[in-house]
Amino acid sequence: MYREKIKKYRRMKSSLFRISFLAFIQLLVYIVLIFCVVSSCQIQKSSTTKNTIAEPSVHKKVLLIGFDGIRGDAFDVLLKNGKLPNMAKLVKHGKYTMATTSDLTGSWGGWSDVLRGVHRDKHEAGYWGKEGMQNVAPSADHPDFVNTPDLFTRLESHDHSIRTAVFNTWSGLDKILDKPDYRAFVNYETHGDSIMTLAAGKYLREYNPDMTYFYQGDTDIAGHNNGFGPNSIASELADFSKKYRESIIKADKNTGKVLQAIMEREQVKSGRESWLIIFTSDHGATEGGHSQNRVAERYVPFIISGVNLEIYEPYPQINDIVINPKNIDIIPTIFTYLGIPGNSDAWSGLAGHNLYYPTNKNAIAKKLAFNKNLIFNGDAEYDVGFNGHDETIYIGGPKDAERDWDTEGLYWDQSISGWDDWTLSPSKNSMTTVFYGAGEKIMYPKHSNQSNWNRGQNFFAGGIDGESIMTQSIDLSGVLNKSENSLSFELSAYLGGFEDLEDTASFTAIFMDKYGKEINRTVIDGPNASERNNETLLIFKKVTKKVPTGSVKVKFIVETKGKHGYSDNLSFKLKN
């Protein structure tokens, strides 16, 4: 009996040993499998991180910073008074100027310009009204975001390994943005800006995004609740409400925390990462808010800066003319910096220009020269042309008038590069650029297929009904001091109008002395309706004269009477 128990015990012990051994083997297999899975995930994650197979010496990253509702003058005053130390650091290592925004001067259209790289005539996003997203064209049910992909969709389509992240506090942006890889959102009403600041900092320290968008919305809310500032451009801190100023200062502090997170990245410390940093806003504001298309609403602060990155002059300069950037220039600038080829589908349909130059040589800068047109963008080709002012869709009103959004539309009105058409006169309207053949019920001048056609794709037109104006000035002192007595000039333009309307345009050159006093002027008047035989067309006109003695500067003025006063190929040439 005892021997049988011993045998039974030995058999049980042997069995338990085999079970324990098998369990150990199985556990070991599980550990190996888990290790393999983790390793596989790490390998897979690494393979989806940009440029890990053939790593470049420096990885290129982008941070886009957006504050909502920032008046350019308010920002400028705060910056000059030392209230925005983190923005000052960006300016120190970059370039700072004013950009022009969408004519709708609202968040819905403004951020669509920034994040889709086209004007509202393409993305069709209107304003953010009582019923949520609205569209400029009343006949459309929603914006055309199918044919105008956003920044993140373009990056994803070009290279799925590019990692993107968004930190947002306004729900409207979630409708504008399509495909960021990581999206964080807390509404601004529940301390969203502060929470998103912490989230962005943590994410930038622990993860590896290539393109990050950081948004702050309290600035716009503070302006609406407490007042933004006067209707006109202001220059003193006291001109802007205390709460509005404080909100911008807080957004600057939050930005500093995000920038600090970038600076703490090991890749940045070791010089293995460079960061392109762009700051902008969707619109400015006036005393009553925004969406009125006023000067203080159109100009916003714009900074292009970098970490471990040299920023050269990004804003094209022709003589003493600075070409203010537009928010639609942001995507082309990011793509150029990241090295995305210009013939890539990612660039398709973009309306802006690159502002990033890897060397200290501006791509389009030029010096005064004889027998060459010295006017920048006199041919209306630098900007994308709009589809006119089709009155079957848009019913316009004065740019300073209160708008009834149920009955009024908005004419196309982009600021014109190289020309000042916004800070001149409150009684005159800004001008815009229209493409030949625009319009449906109202047919604008058509493009000719003739071989001698020399007017490109676009022309200038007046704004809304009434008078419109734009100006440009250049310094002639360097040339005239050498050959003043023998110089002449040629002033020319194509000028015209619409059918039997008396709308017309004129082109003027005003010569001034070193004190800015007018010496003489030359005016080319456009044809009236009878001179055009009541046809819709532009007629070439030219004047050649001597340059007035003592001239050191010439100011060009284009004026229209009525929105259908047209001009193109504006030219000024010096001859000796």
Secondary structure as UniProt FT lines:
FT   HELIX           2..47
FT   TURN            50..51
FT   STRAND          59..67
FT   HELIX           72..80
FT   TURN            81..82
FT   HELIX           85..92
FT   STRAND          95..100
FT   TURN            103..104
FT   HELIX           107..116
FT   HELIX           120..123
FT   STRAND          125..129
FT   TURN            130..131
FT   STRAND          132..135
FT   TURN            138..139
FT   HELIX           151..158
FT   TURN            160..161
FT   STRAND          164..168
FT   HELIX           171..176
FT   STRAND          182..185
FT   HELIX           188..190
FT   HELIX           192..206
FT   STRAND          211..216
FT   HELIX           218..226
FT   HELIX           237..239
FT   HELIX           242..263
FT   HELIX           266..269
FT   TURN            270..271
FT   STRAND          273..281
FT   TURN            287..288
FT   HELIX           295..298
FT   STRAND          299..307
FT   STRAND          317..318
FT   TURN            319..320
FT   STRAND          321..322
FT   HELIX           327..329
FT   HELIX           330..338
FT   TURN            342..343
FT   HELIX           345..347
FT   TURN            348..349
FT   TURN            363..364
FT   TURN            376..379
FT   TURN            391..393
FT   TURN            399..400
FT   TURN            405..407
FT   TURN            417..418
FT   TURN            426..427
FT   STRAND          432..435
FT   TURN            436..437
FT   TURN            451..452
FT   STRAND          458..461
FT   STRAND          467..475
FT   HELIX           477..483
FT   HELIX           484..486
FT   STRAND          488..497
FT   TURN            499..500
FT   STRAND          504..512
FT   TURN            514..515
FT   STRAND          518..525
FT   TURN            529..534
FT   STRAND          537..546
FT   TURN            549..550
FT   STRAND          553..561
FT   TURN            563..564
FT   STRAND          566..575
//
